[in-house]
């Protein structure tokens, strides 16, 4: 048997069952009683059963009516829950926000922003995927993430790039190194120094550092390469050399007890929010962009050597740390 009942039928039947009378149910549902009676009668006709036994004083469910009301109530709860979710998605209070980010930015820049974001949107599911910059751009272009927080990418017709912050590069050295007692360190001072470098295959921070050293016209001493921030910091702390890191990485090397000194002349990189040009902005994404804008306008706290974007960076490129 094919049954064709609409939401109006379900709400009418459940309303009468809960109220115990057509008069009370009509008042609760904000309909006239005659219309409600016709809707219930139509439901009974379509089901080919009686749902209610009507007396002069009350309305009681039949055995079949109790079964129908139980199912109808469950269906209405599911529908209303889904409708609330859709409503929440449309106003940005529900849904999912997926962000791809460089590991250091996921650990230092995003937490404060997401804390503010979730304070007004606690029901939004947030996913943070930390990955290398080449992976980040792939995911943005493929549409598998909503936005990315990364270094300034090369121009691409399908990308919208919005600079949001900059950070400067620091020399990090063990506390017993001569640099640790210096008030200033220049790129030229790195000449001949044993150096802990990021692996060029996994991070283009190495590219920025190599360009700055080339511009300074110097050569380094023995170079030891490592892939992760923790490894670079640990090797530096062991006295195997000095290193250079951008400002957003500084909080991640605090465990090593290194001294960091701003390098002169100052070299900066740009931190950007990147999204696909042809992908519409969902309310959840727009809400996050509004949070970033508010943080930048109010100059929210950032690590040493980092600031909200004001001027173009000295060096662009994709940073993978």
Secondary structure, DSSP 8 states (H G I E B T S, - for coil): ------HHHHHHHHHHHHHSSHHHHHHHHTS-HHHHHHHHHHHHHHHTS--EEE-SS-EEE-HHHHHHHHHHHHHHHHHHHHHHHHHHHHTTSSEEEEEEE-HHHHHHTHHHHHHHHHHH-TTEEEEEEE--HHHHHHHHHHTSSSEEEEE-----TTEEEEEEEEEEEEEEE-TTSGGGG-S-EEGGGGTT--EEEE-TTT-THHHHHHHHHHHHT---SSEEEESSHHHHHHHHHTTS-BEEEEGGGGGGGGGGT-EEEEEES--EEEEEEEEETTS---HHHHHHHHHHHHHHHTT----TTEEE--S--SB-S----
